[in-house]
Amino acid sequence: MINAVIGAILIGLSLGVFGSGGSILTVPVLMYLVNMPADMAIASSLLVVAGISLFGASLHIRKRLISWPHVLLFGVPGMLGTYGGAWAGAYIDPRWQLLVFVVLMLIAAVLMWRNKPVDAPVTDLPKKIQVGRVIADGLLVGAITGFVGVGGGFLIVPALVLLGGLALPLAIGTSLFIIAMKSVVGFAKYYQVLSALDQSFNWPVLAIMILGGVLGSGLGVYIGTRLPKQKLQKGFSVFLVIMGVFVLVRSVL
């Protein structure tokens, strides 16, 4: 159980600092440290990530680091795109899905490394929000995340920075709220399906995981909002590369 708490704190740190990394870290923690079956680990990870992300988002709300127009214009279409992407992914070899995911992460890492941070106060929204573009970006990113099955934040944050024109700290807070929205919807569906099969969730373990993740998330938000924008953005690029290699190695092995 101690290993699970440590894992949850690391998940929270990842979400707090970078606004991503929750799903890709939570499933292995639940499978290998808590010994949950794969289907239950995937479903449970959504609740854990939702709880941690919602807490992290609440801290960003207090600091005015969430773009509500992007939550609406990007997040809601993103949920629709995720549904369609998940439907398409059911007919594709998982190895191809993971390969697409890794390639996209590496491309995003390069673009984030090369992109100049927004030269404005981090709480400022773009002077003009391109509504059609943001909606289209949400649909596309949602479809990709649904297709590959993991990594919502890994693609949401770069999309909000590179395509949505947000400063990275603002993109991270917005990403956390969008991830919480998607995770709640996903968990509700899994709960319905698994309950119908008489499978029960380990609620005490999930509560402990969320608590540990909340502690890590609080620390992560504290660290992330105090790092210089350029260093935080380049750090996120390195983080993307590391996670991309991690996914590739796990898929091969």
Backbone hydrogen bonds, N-H to C=O, Kabsch-Sander energy under -0.5 kcal/mol:
donor,donor_aa,acceptor,acceptor_aa,energy
5,V,1,M,-2.1
6,I,2,I,-2.5
7,G,3,N,-2.6
8,A,4,A,-2.4
9,I,5,V,-2.4
10,L,6,I,-2.0
11,I,7,G,-2.1
12,G,8,A,-2.5
13,L,9,I,-2.4
14,S,10,L,-2.4
15,L,11,I,-2.4
16,G,12,G,-2.8
17,V,13,L,-2.7
18,F,14,S,-2.3
19,G,14,S,-0.5
19,G,15,L,-1.4
20,S,14,S,-0.9
25,L,21,G,-1.0
25,L,22,G,-0.5
26,T,22,G,-2.6
27,V,23,S,-1.7
29,V,25,L,-1.6
30,L,26,T,-2.6
31,M,27,V,-2.4
32,Y,28,P,-3.1
33,L,28,P,-0.5
33,L,29,V,-2.0
34,V,29,V,-1.1
36,M,30,L,-2.4
41,A,37,P,-2.7
42,I,38,A,-2.4
43,A,39,D,-2.0
44,S,40,M,-2.9
45,S,41,A,-2.2
46,L,42,I,-1.0
46,L,43,A,-0.6
47,L,43,A,-0.9
48,V,44,S,-2.2
49,V,45,S,-3.0
50,A,46,L,-2.2
51,G,47,L,-2.5
52,I,48,V,-2.4
53,S,49,V,-2.9
54,L,50,A,-2.4
55,F,51,G,-1.7
56,G,52,I,-2.6
57,A,53,S,-3.0
58,S,54,L,-1.9
59,L,55,F,-1.5
60,H,56,G,-1.7
61,I,57,A,-2.3
62,R,58,S,-1.6
63,K,59,L,-1.1
64,R,61,I,-1.5
65,L,60,H,-3.3
68,W,66,I,-0.9
71,V,67,S,-1.9
72,L,68,W,-2.2
73,L,69,P,-3.0
74,F,70,H,-2.3
75,G,70,H,-1.1
75,G,71,V,-1.0
76,V,71,V,-0.7
76,V,72,L,-1.0
78,G,74,F,-1.4
79,M,75,G,-1.6
80,L,76,V,-1.4
81,G,77,P,-2.8
82,T,78,G,-2.4
83,Y,79,M,-1.6
84,G,80,L,-1.9
85,G,81,G,-2.8
86,A,82,T,-2.5
87,W,83,Y,-1.9
88,A,84,G,-2.0
89,G,85,G,-2.5
90,A,86,A,-1.1
91,Y,88,A,-1.7
92,I,89,G,-1.5
96,W,93,D,-1.1
97,Q,93,D,-1.5
98,L,94,P,-2.5
99,L,95,R,-1.9
100,V,96,W,-2.4
101,F,97,Q,-2.1
102,V,98,L,-2.6
103,V,99,L,-2.4
104,L,100,V,-2.3
105,M,101,F,-2.2
106,L,102,V,-2.4
107,I,103,V,-2.3
108,A,104,L,-2.6
109,A,105,M,-2.3
110,V,106,L,-2.1
111,L,107,I,-2.4
112,M,108,A,-2.7
113,W,109,A,-2.1
114,R,110,V,-2.1
115,N,111,L,-2.0
120,A,118,V,-1.7
124,D,121,P,-2.3
130,Q,128,K,-0.6
131,V,129,I,-1.4
134,V,130,Q,-2.6
135,I,131,V,-2.5
136,A,132,G,-2.3
137,D,133,R,-2.8
138,G,134,V,-2.4
139,L,135,I,-2.4
140,L,136,A,-2.5
141,V,137,D,-3.0
142,G,138,G,-2.5
143,A,139,L,-2.4
144,I,140,L,-2.3
145,T,141,V,-2.8
146,G,142,G,-2.4
147,F,143,A,-2.1
148,V,144,I,-2.6
149,G,145,T,-1.7
155,L,151,G,-1.1
155,L,152,G,-0.9
156,I,152,G,-2.5
157,V,153,G,-2.0
159,A,155,L,-1.9
160,L,156,I,-2.6
161,V,157,V,-2.0
162,L,158,P,-3.5
163,L,159,A,-2.1
164,G,159,A,-1.6
165,G,161,V,-0.7
166,L,160,L,-2.2
171,A,167,A,-2.4
172,I,168,L,-2.6
173,G,169,P,-1.9
174,T,170,L,-2.1
175,S,171,A,-2.6
176,L,172,I,-2.2
177,F,173,G,-1.6
178,I,174,T,-2.2
179,I,175,S,-3.0
180,A,176,L,-2.2
181,M,177,F,-2.1
182,K,178,I,-2.5
183,S,179,I,-2.8
184,V,180,A,-2.2
185,V,181,M,-1.9
186,G,182,K,-2.6
187,F,183,S,-2.9
188,A,184,V,-2.2
189,K,185,V,-1.6
190,Y,186,G,-2.3
191,Y,187,F,-3.2
192,Q,188,A,-1.8
193,V,189,K,-2.1
194,L,190,Y,-3.1
195,S,191,Y,-2.2
196,A,192,Q,-1.4
197,L,193,V,-0.8
198,D,195,S,-1.8
199,Q,194,L,-2.5
203,W,201,F,-1.5
206,L,202,N,-2.2
207,A,203,W,-2.5
208,I,204,P,-2.1
209,M,205,V,-2.5
210,I,206,L,-2.5
211,L,207,A,-2.3
212,G,208,I,-2.6
213,G,209,M,-2.5
214,V,210,I,-2.5
215,L,211,L,-1.9
216,G,212,G,-2.1
217,S,213,G,-2.8
218,G,214,V,-2.5
219,L,215,L,-1.7
220,G,216,G,-2.5
221,V,217,S,-2.9
222,Y,218,G,-1.8
223,I,219,L,-2.3
224,G,220,G,-3.1
225,T,221,V,-2.3
226,R,223,I,-1.3
227,L,223,I,-0.6
227,L,224,G,-0.7
232,L,228,P,-2.7
233,Q,229,K,-2.3
234,K,230,Q,-2.3
235,G,231,K,-2.5
236,F,232,L,-2.1
237,S,233,Q,-1.7
238,V,234,K,-2.1
239,F,235,G,-2.3
240,L,236,F,-2.3
241,V,237,S,-1.9
242,I,238,V,-2.5
243,M,239,F,-2.4
244,G,240,L,-2.4
245,V,241,V,-2.5
246,F,242,I,-2.2
247,V,243,M,-2.5
248,L,244,G,-2.3
249,V,245,V,-2.8
250,R,246,F,-2.4
251,S,247,V,-2.2
252,V,248,L,-1.8
253,L,249,V,-2.8
